[in-house]
Every structure is written in structure tokens, then in C-alpha cells.
Amino acid sequence: MSEPILLDRLKLAMAFSEIEAIRQRLPEDALTGLAQEVVKRVASNWRVSLPHEFEPTSGQIDALCDALLSQDASVAIELIERAQQNGAGYDTLCQSYLAAAARRLGEWWDDDRVSFYKVTIAAGGIYAILRILRLQRPTPIPDSRRSAIFASLPGDNHTLGITVAADLARDRGWDIELFTGLSHDELVHELEQRETGLIGLSASGKRTLPVLMKLIVALRLSNPGARIMVCGQIAALDLNLDGFTGADAAAAEFDTAFAYMEQIVSQSRI
């Protein structure tokens, strides 16, 4: 069982604010896709084999869902903190509390018990909490191997840049596995089969932001130990991608991306 991690309320408030900014800026179809991805992926992480003292009751999950559906983030934060104070660690919070809440929210959504608008609020809250829990959990030792996965976004046909970047990284001694032309589910399925310390995603412009965010949400659940770096034309825009999307880094040029890759390897040798 992992050690309890106390939430940083300031960082969590900032994460909720960033998620709210996303909700305000994305069109309804993109918001629907993002909410569905959060609910589906987090719910699929649900585990029932927990020690009895850490297993949330049905009433506790209902209370967490109600808190997430409200616009008062502090209520959900207090419920998570209470679970932490009772000994629940990162794995328990992700695989039981948040996963069970996502599963129940999905059921309520399917049964029309909650509106689209409310579900986007709740999904945003779940993602914000997951982001901060991940940042505050003990940092895994970076992979000392010079290997990474590069991938183009689903539906993005501008793959020349990521292909050239993969070749340049290989020339500098990196083992790069490249994925292009895959659908969202295909790409997530391929990557969750692999243990990698770094995933580089290429995005061609601002129009790809909804697809990028949906993919990062999925990869945070399928590859929790991987660092995610966003590259391509979108990284040159003033979008604060590391905060806005939850990526770990953004690099508009190959030299910047390569420096980040080398930094990860160097950290593994400290």
C-alpha cells in the first residue's frame, strides 16, 4: 500500500482553474469527448481487491460524486483529504475512490440523471485531482536507457516532422519507436503494452488541442510513469501546454526536445 500523500491545496486550486479555462474554451463536441475519456479511463482503473479499511462505502462514493458535480471544488478536496487522513494512498485513491466515482458518474450520465454540463464539471474535477496526486507522489527513478516513443496525434496527417525528429534522435544514439496513422484507441492500446519513460507527441496546430488533451488524459492512466512531451507547431504557440494540457514539457524545436530527453537520462544517473 502506498504512503498517504497530502494534497497541495494551492496547486489543486490552480489545476481546477486550468480545467475550468479548458471547459470555457473548447467547443461542446470536444468537451463531450474529453469528459467521456476521463470517465471511461478512470472507471476502467477500478479495483475491488482492497483491504476493508480502505474500501469506500456506496454512500462515500455518492458524496464524492455530488461534490464533483458541484462547482465548489473544496468539498471534493475535503473528501479526498479525509480518505488520505484515514490512510488511503495514491493507488487506493486512484483505483478505488476516483475510479468508483467515475464509474458511477458514467452510469448517471447514461441514465440521464445528470446533464452534460454537470458531467464536464465532474470529469474536470477528477482529472485535476489526478494531476496533483501524480505530481505529489514519489517520483519514479527515470529510465536510464536512451529510449522513447514518438507518436503523431490521431487524425493528424502532418507526420513528416515527427518522422524526421525520430531519425535525428536515432542518429544521436536514441532507440525510438515511432507510431503514426493510428486511431486514438489503437494508439493508447499500443502504448499501454509498453513500459517507457518518455512519450513525445507531435501536434501540428491549435486545432489539434482537443485531440491532444484527450490523448494525454488516456496516457496518464495507461502509462502513469511516463513523462509526456508535446512537440510540433502547437508548442510554438502561447498556450502554456504544460499547465493547460497536463503535459510535462513542450518543445517547438528539436534541440529543445533533445535537451529535455538528455535531462531525463541525466537525472537517472544522479
Buried (B, 14 or more C-beta within 10 A) or exposed (E): EEEBBEBBEEBBBBBBEBBBEBBEEBEEEBBBBBBBBBBBBBBEBBEEEBEEEBBBEEEBBBBBBBBBBBEEBEBBBEBBBEBBEEEBBBBBBBBBBBBBBBBBBBBBBEEEEBEEEBBBBBBBBBBBBBBBBBBBBEEEEBBEEBBBBBBBBBEBEBBEBBBEBBEBBEEEEBEBBBBBEBEBEEBBEBBEEEEBBBBBBBBBEEEBBBBBBBBBBBBBBBBBEBBBBBBBBBBEBEBEBBBBBBBBBBBBEBEBBBEBBEEBBEBEEE
